[in-house]
Amino acid sequence: MNIAAITITYNDDFKLDQWSVFYKEYKKELHTHIIVDNGSDQSYVNRVKSQFKDSVILQRETNGGLTVAYNQGIRYALAIPTIDAIMLIGNDIRLPSGELTKLYDSLFTNSELGMIAPAIIRKDSSDIESVGCFIDRKMYLKEYHVGQNINDMDNRIFYCTTVAGGMNLSTRQFYEQVGLQDETLFMYSDEVDMGLRAQRHGYKIAVSTACRAWHQHINPSNKTIRKPYTAFLISRNKVYLARKHFGFSRSLYVFVYQSFKATKDFASSIKNKSMFSYALYFAYGNLCGLLGIKKNFKFIINN
């Protein structure tokens, strides 16, 4: 079992100590731990180095988003000949000791299986957050069993179209054949792209409900809603991926759907002013997706 784990960080001072605690739970099950810093302040990078002394730390000069940063880590892992599996894991994921070994064993039970994830459980609970996803015609994720008690589910392999982008384990061959992440995305919908590409290459993706991880959602104390720039990426990437995988007619379909959604959000913002910026960025991203504008603007990169 030679697993390389990759975690992305970017000025995450508010959760560094807790992340370190989480890492220690699965540390012994790894061959290599790779941290990709996405252009953080040097003072924060120094703190990371002091807490993760045994980890490989790849330091970027600029924020390339999750997809660019993950790709840098994946390339590093693939350059190690003995690595046979690669895990992507967020720094707010708690993966108790022993769960990774079970996940690895499940991954190699089927030669057609390229990527697997544990059941993702909500913070400090037994309520399901995700046990795999399917992709609907609008390029959005459709999930089942959300909110159910994980203890009510049988332990089995649950095949699906894709799994959470921030907690999964793949074979080495998966990345060698399917390829790395689409760097145009920056962040959001990376799991949609990888799921569709996996299908095209004949790989299956699954969740093992016998394995469990907790998504602790550690956010800054003053953060209540997503920043508006995230709306741009969410809407832009849906239209972009629709065209990439299915052609212009599908991208137009997604654009029209999201245009109606943006209109509803603008109407809601009359009573909720904090929604206005979010709705504006969503509409702008939707248009950029239709026009094929792949540029990631300064208001994204500087976040």
N, C-alpha and C positions, 0 to 999 in steps of 0.2 A: 504494500500500500504506500504509494509515493504521491501524495497530494500536495499541490501548490495552492495556497489560498491567497486571494487578491482582495484588498480593501482600499477604497478610495477615501481620501480625507481632504478637507478644504476649510481651514480656519475653524475647526470643530472644538475649540477650547471648552465649550460648555458640556461636552460629553466625553472628553478624553479619558478621564479617570474611570468612568463606567465602562467605556470601550475596552480599556486595559483589563478590567475584571472579566469581561465576557471572553476576551481572547485567551486568557489563562485556562478557561474551561476546555477548549478544544486544541490547545497548543501542541500537546503531546501526540496528537493524531496527524500532524502535518510533517511533510518533508521540508517545505519552504514556505515562509510567510512573507508576502510581498505587499508593501504599502506604497501606493502611488499618491504623492502629495500633488494637488492640482493647482499649484501656484500660491500657496499660503504665505503669510508673513513669516519671516525667518525666525522670529521669536517663538511662534507656534511650532514650526518644524523642529526647532531645538528641543521643545518639550516632548514631541513625538519620539525623537531619537533617544531621549533619556528614559522613556517608558517602554520602548520596544527595541531593546538593545540587540536582540537576536534576530530581528527582522531585516529583510532587504528593503531599503527605503529609496524609491525612485522619485527624485524631486524635479517637478516641472517648473518652468519659468512663468508660464501663463496657464490660466484656467481653460482647459480644452473640453470641459464637460465630462460626463461619466463615460461616454463611449470612447473618446480619445484616451482617457486615463486607463480604462479597463484594457484597451488594446495594448497599451504600453506594458502593462503587467502581464497580459497573456503572452506577448512576444517573449518577455523575459522567461516565463515559465516554460514555454516551448523550446527555448534554447538549452534547457537542462534535459539531457537525453533520458534520464531515469524517471522523469515525471510522467505518470500515466493518467492523472486526473487533475482537473483544475476547478477550484471552487471560487465563486464570486460571493462575497458576504459583506453586507453593510455593517457599519460600525455601531449600529444600534440593534443588532441581532444577537440574541442570546441562544447559543447552540450548546446545550449541556454536554458534558463529557460522555463519550460513547455513541452519541447520535451520529456523528460524522462517519464512524466506522460502519454502523448499520447502513447508512446512506450509500457508502462506497460499495458494500457488498450487494446491495440492491441494484446499483447501477450496472454491475457486471454480470447480472443474472441473465441478461438478454442481449445478444450481440447487436440487435437493432436499436437498442436504447442508447441514445447519445447524451441526454441530459435528464437529470432527476432533481427533485427538490423535496425537502421535508414538508410536512403539514405546517403551515405558518399559523401561529396562535397569537391572539391579541394580548397585549401587555398584561402580565401577571394574572392570567386567567386560563380557562380551558375552552374559550370560545374561538371558533375557527375564523381566521382572517382570510386564508386562501388555501385551497387544496387543488391548485391548478386552474387553468383558464382556457376558454374557447374564444375564438375571434369571430365577431359577427360581421355582417356585410358592411357596416359603417366603420370597421377597423377598431372597434372598441372591444374591451374584454368582457366576456360573460362568465361569471363565476357561480359555482354551485356550493351548497352547504355552508355559506357564510353565516356566521352567528350561531351555528349548531355547536353542541358540545363534542369536542374531539373524542372524549371517552365513550361516546355513543356510536362511534364508527369502528368497523372491523379493520384490522391491520391488513392492508392489501396494497397492490400497485394500481394506481389510478391513472390511466392514460388520458392525455389531454393535448391540446394544441400548443400550449406554452405554459411557462411557469414564471414566478416572480423574478425580475431581473436582478434583484439585490440579494438573492439567496438561492443558489443552485450549484450543482456539481455536474461536470461534464467530463467525458473521456477526452484524452489527448487527441484522438482521431477525429472527434467531432469538430474541433476548431481547425484541424489541418484540412478537413474536407469541406465543411460548411463555410469556413472563413471567419474573420474577426467581425467585430461590431461595426455597424454603419456609422461613420464619424460625422456624417451630416446631421444626425439626430441631436447631437449634444447630450440630451437626456430626454426621457419619456418615450414610450412606445418601442424601446429597444427589444423588449420581450416579444412584441408583435412581429417585428422584422425577423428575429432569430427563429421564432416558431414556424413562420412561413418558409423560411429558407431550409430549416431542418426537414420539413415535409418534402420539399423539392429534392433533397438529397437522400431521401429514404430513411431518415432517422426518426425514431419515436421519442417522445418526451413524456415524462410521467412524474407523479408524486407518490412517495411511499408514506402512507399514513401511519406506518410503524415508527417513523422518525419524526421528531418534532423540534421546532425552533420557535422562539418567542420574539415578536417584533415589538421592541420596547418604545419606539417612537419618542426618542429623546430630542426635544426641541428647545430652542432658547426660551427663557421664561417670558419674554415679551412678544413671542410669536403666536398669533391667533389664527391667521389664515395664510395661505400660500401667497408668495409675492406675485404681483401681476405678470412679471415676465414669464412665469411658468405657464400661464394661459396661452401665450404666444407659441411656446414650444409644443404644448399639448395639441392645439388645433393645427398648427403648421405640419407637424409630423404625421398626423392622421391622413391628411390630404396627400402629402408627399409619398407615404407608403402605399396608399391606394393606387397611385399612378405607377409607382415602382413595380408593384407586384401584379396589378390587374389592368393597367392602362388608363387612358384619359377619362373614359366614361365612368369608371368607378370613382375616380378622384372628383369628378363633377358631382356625383351622387353624394359623396361625403361632404363636399363643399356646401351643397344646398342644405343638407341636414344640419350642419354646424352653423349655417347662416340663420336658420330658424332658432337654433339654440342661442346664438348671440343676441338675436332680437329679443327673446324672452329675458335674457340676462340684463339687457339695457332697460327693459320695462321694470324689472325688479329693482334696478339701481335707483329708481325714482324714490323709493322708500328706504333703500339701503345704499347710501353714498359710497361705502367702502367697496361695493360691487362694481362701480362704474369703471375704474381702471382695469379691473380684471376682465370685464366684458369688452372693453376697448382693445386690449391686447389680444384677446381671443379672436375677435373679428379681424384684426390685422394679421395675425398668424394664419388664419383661414385663407385670406386673400393671397398671402405670400406662398402658401402651399399650392394654390391653384395656378399661380403665375410661375411656379418653379423656382422661387427665390430661396436659395439654400444658405445664404449668408447668415451667420450668427452675429448679431449686432452688439455694440458695446454695452447696451443695457442688460444683455444676457451674460456676456463674458465677465463683466465686472461684478457679478453677483456670486 
